[in-house]
Amino acid sequence: MTVKNKINMQFNGERIDVENDITMAELLAQKTLSEGHFIVVLNDELVVQTDYDDTVIKTNDAVDILSPITGG
């Protein structure tokens, strides 16, 4: 069994520890955000849903979950 190291990152303004090499999809699943209407921003860059499986979180990355604003 391989033990992954932890890294420190920022999630919605809070410092947290997560497994090393965690993907955006895995992080969102841990935070129970795998479905719904929201926008993911990684280090001030939008991450599209099709890239969640390929986006790996690194030490000191900042992930913010935003609700889209709609109106007319």
N, C-alpha and C positions, 0 to 999 in steps of 0.2 A: 504494500500500500504506500502510495506517494503522499507525503505531507506537503501541502502548499504553504508558502509563507504568506503572511498578511502584509497588505500595503495600507497606507493611510490616504484617504481622499476626502473630498468635500461633496456632500449630497444635500442639495437644497439648503446650503449655507451651514450645515452641520458637519463637523469632522467625524468620520467613521473609519473603521478598519474593515477591509474586505479581503477576500482571498486573492492572492497574486494570480494574474492571468484571467481574471473574471471578465466575461464579455458584458456588453451593455444588456443583451437579452437576459443573461443570468442575473445581473444586478436588478433589473426591473422585475423579474420573477420573484426574487427574494423580497422585494419591497411591495409585492402583490400589485404590480402595475403592468402586468403583461397584456391587459386589454383595456380599452377605454379611449377617450379622446384627450390627448395631451401631446405636448411638443417636448422633445428631449434636446437639451443644449449641453454640449460638452466643450468646456473651455471657450465659451462664447461662440461656438459654431453649431449650427443645427445638424442633428443626426437624423437621417431619414430611417423609417422603420425597416426598410430592406437591408440596411447596414448594421442593425443591432447585433446579429450573430458574428459579424466580422470586426466589430469595434471592441478593442481590448482596453480596459481601464488601466491607467498607469498611476504610479505614486504621484500624489498632489494634484491629480486631475480634479476638475470641478464639474459636477453633473447637476443640472437644474431641470426640474420637471415643471412645465408651464401649461396652464390651461389656455386653449385658444380663445380669443375674444371675437365674438361674432356680433353682428348688429346691422342696422341698416339706416 
